[in-house]
Amino acid sequence: MFDSIFNRKGTGSYKWDTTVPDGLIERGAYPLSVADMEFRTAPEIREAVSAFAQKGFFCYTDSDKEYRDAVREFMLRRHDFSIENEWITCVGGVVFAINTAIRAFTEVGDGVIIQSPVYYPFRNSIENNGRVVVDNPLVRVGASYEMNFSQLEELAAREDVKLMLLCSPHNPVGRVWTKAELERVGSICLKNNVILLSDEIHFDILRQGQSHTVINNVDCAFADNTVICTAVSKSFNLAGLGTSNIIIASKSLRERFRRQLSTDGYSCINSVSRPATITAYTSCDYWLDEMNAYVDANIDLARSIIAQIPQVEMLDCQGTYLIWLDMKGLGLDDDALDKFLQNECGIIQDPGFWFGEGGKGYTRLNVACPRSVLEAALLRLKAACNKL
Ligand SMILES: Cc1ncc(COP(=O)(O)O)c(C=O)c1O
């Protein structure tokens, strides 16, 4: 199911078409970049979307009871997360929701905490809305990262800081935060009246033996202070349908968020994402499990090849299908590294510096692709590094 190789050129894909220099893929390079998968979504979802399309009505659509029931039951079944239908607000994507939350919960000039290196739209969303990035950089410890809690305490206590964006699991460093770590983050935010937006979009994509804790499950007191971003997009490879489910238990936070959403002009959900989401959340757990097992084996393969490249270090990956490689041993600046990966290795990457200062000299590779393609790309990397 996951070994098939598809050429997605000509589909309007970010990864294959619009962000790739002309001719690069034709010359044999392979995109291990943008965070969607090279796997077709589950057959049940494809069938549900086809059947819906055949009806021929792409009308104004709401997240009705059937939709919300599917989301609620999935949260309980897969994440032991008990929610009420009313807590769910549908939005056209998690990045959209982050922007809405920034406007709903902060004023121009307020500070918003992030922990870099982190998914770069976090920083952009804060700056584009005239708010101030308050960075609490993650600390590299061996082949992994930790949060700097003492600095977080200080930053959260600042008068101007009103919101924190937590990435959980963390893109790009692949951490699945422990319950103890989440306890500390949640408590610091609660104590300082800093609203905590927990972006849990990667929560289904976990490496073997890892388990994700939804922030509200750490301590029930957190529910008054959190906005949890979820979606079918990463889990079932449905990003192009542009739908996310934002879960807000607090009535007052929910009302503020929805008022802002209405000001932003967002009302109905994508009509195609309704059958896709219902089917994904009711009938496709098996696909998620098989996809995770396949990605686990890809990560093992990546680790074994990269261990043979002295200049490159692969960091631990606990969650997501993204690997974070320390390439500093190659001694190349960011531009030279990008050219080396593209031209000498045939790899289209997401450069580490996009994710913040601490990402300089790193690269993020997406390993949710057919194993043979990944192996070929990493062997090209190994051969090119040997030649340097
Ligand atoms: C942490 C994180 N949040 C949000 C998104 C994008 O979400 P959406 O497509 O729903 O805007 C991504 C995509 O890579 C991501 O990694």
The ligand as an ORCA input file, in Angstrom:
! r2SCAN-3c Opt
* xyz 0 1
  C       2.869     21.989     13.580
  C       2.042     22.261     12.364
  N       0.935     22.994     12.476
  C       0.153     23.260     11.399
  C       0.485     22.780     10.150
  C      -0.369     23.119      8.969
  O      -1.703     22.980      9.272
  P      -2.827     23.387      8.244
  O      -2.475     22.797      6.923
  O      -4.071     22.807      8.838
  O      -2.855     24.883      8.212
  C       1.641     22.000      9.990
  C       2.041     21.508      8.670
  O       3.125     21.066      8.434
  C       2.440     21.742     11.132
  O       3.545     20.996     11.049
*
